Each structure stands twice: as C-alpha cells, then as structure tokens.
Amino acid sequence: MRAESDAENAAGAGAAKANGTPVAPIVPATPVVPGAPAAPGRAAGAEQAARSRRFPSITRDTARPEGSGRAVPGAVSTPARQWPMLSVLAATAVGLLATAFGHPRVGCLAIGVALIAASVMRRVLPSVGMLAVRSRFTDMITYGLLGVAITLLALVMAAPKPWLVLPFMESAVRFTVR
C-alpha cells in the first residue's frame, strides 16, 4: 500500500492520502489579484483554494511551545539553561521542607514568594525556558495571583498568632465555615 501511494505521488497521479483520507494536493500560495488573468497551468479550482482563508482539514505541523526555548545558549549545561525554573522549584522545595519540619507559616511564605518571583521573572526576562507554560500575560497573572494568595494566607494564618490582621477575615471565615 505504501509503495503504491509513494509511486502515485512521485508520478503526480491521484491525490495524496493521509491516514486513508484523500487530501487535495498542496498548492503553493501566490497572491491572487482580482480581475487578473490566471497563471498558466493553474486551474480555476486552484484559484479558489488559494483564496480560501479556512484552516486546512489536516495540519502538517504544529507551532513550538513558547517554553521550548532556553534561558541561556545551548553551549551551557542543561541545569544552567533552565535556571529560572530550577530557582522557583528550589524555593518551593525549601518551603515544603520548612512546612514538613513544623514551620507552616515560613514554608507558605517561601512558596508564595517563589511564585511571585516566577511572575517577575516571566515579565522581566526575555527567555525563561520551561518556566514559560502559556502566554507571557497569562503566566504573569497566574503566578502572581497564586503567589499573592498564598503569601496572604500565610500572613493571616492563625497559628499561633497572625502576623497580619485583616478585619474582614474573621467574619468571612466564620461565614464560609459555618
């Protein structure tokens, strides 16, 4: 089957097939000027296909994710190229260890500050390696909001005495819990 379709494509006979589905041959896109005569050897159907703005039914390639780039050139070792992500992970690990050893407020503060730092790095640095997951704006908002929320929760945590007292927090917590 493969040999037959390769032979047909090489000879130019028949439409190319992908997964058994007939696909129209790829026509190079050239600008079409209304009222201008058609290019020699070009059919009227090909003109319509060139003017179509619809997405193709089968995609042949995908865009590389934004985070696939490197923070440092390729000649440097892999950990050094991904230093923004590794620094955020290291600060988060320190926060988790502090929480595990009985200091939940310090641990939550470390995790919140790590996320805020990730948001700042995403804004300031031109390339952050694998720290880039979505678009720059979405990453900044997501990391920033989560970091601020975790930091505020750590500051108003009631074990044993809150470092920050917000007057509406007690009534809000009482309302949501009971």
C-alpha positions, 0 to 999 in steps of 0.5 A: 500500500505504501509503495503504491501511494509513494509511486502515485505521488512521485508520478503526480497521479491521484491525490495524496492520502493521509491516514486513508483520507484523500487530501487535495494536493498542496498548492503553493500560495501566490497572491491572487489579484482580482480581475487578473488573468490566471497563471498558466497551468493553474486551474480555476479550482486552484484559484479558489483554494488559494483564496480560501482563508479556512484552516486546512482539514489536516495540519502538517505541523504544529507551532513550538511551545513558547517554553521550548526555548532556553534561558541561556545558549545551548553551549551551557549545561542543561541545569544552567539553561533552565535556571529560572525554573530550577530557582522557583522549584528550589524555593518551593522545595525549601518551603515544603521542607520548612512546612514538613519540619513544623514551620507552616507559616515560613514554608507558605511564605517561601512558596508564595514568594517563589511564585511571585518571583516566577511572575517577575521573572516571566515579565522581566526576562526575555527567555525563561525556558520551561518556566514559560507554560502559556502566554507571557500575560497569562503566566504573569497573572497566574503566578502572581495571583497564586503567589499573592494568595498564598503569601496572604494566607500565610500572613493571616494564618492563625497559628499561633498568632497572625502576623497580619490582621485583616478585619474582614477575615474573621467574619468571612471565615466564620461565614464560609465555615459555618 
